[in-house]
Amino acid sequence: MDRNTIFGGSPLAVVVRLALISIVVGVVLTALGINLRNFFDRINELLRAIYDLGFGAVDWMLQYLLLGAIVVVPIWAITRVAAILKKPE
C-alpha cells in the first residue's frame, strides 16, 4: 500500500486541496455568521433543537415504519425464499 493509495494522491497535492477547501468552507461559514467563537454555541443550539423535535418525530417515524414493514418484510421474505429455491445445486 503506497502513499497515493492512502492519501488519494500525492501528499502535497492533498494538503493543498484540503487547504483550499478549508478556506472556501471558512468563507461560507463566516457569511452565515458562524465564527470560531460561536461555532460550538451553534452546534449546541442545533443539538438542542433536534432533541426538542426528536420525541414527536420518533413516534411519527415508528408509525410509518411499522405500516411499511407490514408490506415490505413479507415481500422481502418471499423473494429471498424464491431465490433460494431457484438457486441451482
C-alpha angles and dihedrals in degrees: 000000000000133000093260091058094048097045100030093243137356111334093238092052091048092051091050092049092048091049092051093047090047091054092050092048090047091054092049093048091049090051088054090053096254118132136163092272097055101028095100091042089056091048089050091050091049093050092048091050091050090048092050091051093041106084096054090043092052092054091047092048094048092053092054092041093055093044092050093044090058087066104028102048097054091047090049092048092049092050091048092050091046091051091050093049092046093050111109116237 
